[in-house]
């Protein structure tokens, strides 16, 4: 999990900026906002883009990045193609206890949902060929 600020991905070298987190095993990014194309590239690599809601940020929630994160309801949301809503609860657990907060799933189109459900664009294309 990556915790990020505003306009995450701005100034990046496009799709390469999403390949790095993918190769590092990142499964999701929670940001205050995303650069438009970077958000789409993350989905293309099978990384879930999530946005803080209600003006929250990692700082305002007291998150350090050393927490363990659980995305409550993610498997049901994926199975439904995110038709049941785009809000998830995050449980951030650390030695100091557990904090819960809401995030918005930034999968904005049915096509992006299909890419994400398949683990990214490459896997989507390969499965469609079979």
Secondary structure as GFF3:
##gff-version 3
##sequence-region A 1 130
A	DSSP	beta_strand	2	3	.	.	.	ID=ss1
A	DSSP	alpha_helix	15	23	.	.	.	ID=ss2
A	DSSP	beta_strand	28	31	.	.	.	ID=ss3
A	DSSP	alpha_helix	36	44	.	.	.	ID=ss4
A	DSSP	beta_strand	48	52	.	.	.	ID=ss5
A	DSSP	alpha_helix	58	61	.	.	.	ID=ss6
A	DSSP	beta_strand	68	72	.	.	.	ID=ss7
A	DSSP	alpha_helix	74	79	.	.	.	ID=ss8
A	DSSP	beta_strand	87	94	.	.	.	ID=ss9
A	DSSP	beta_strand	97	105	.	.	.	ID=ss10
A	DSSP	alpha_helix	110	117	.	.	.	ID=ss11
A	DSSP	alpha_helix	121	129	.	.	.	ID=ss12
###
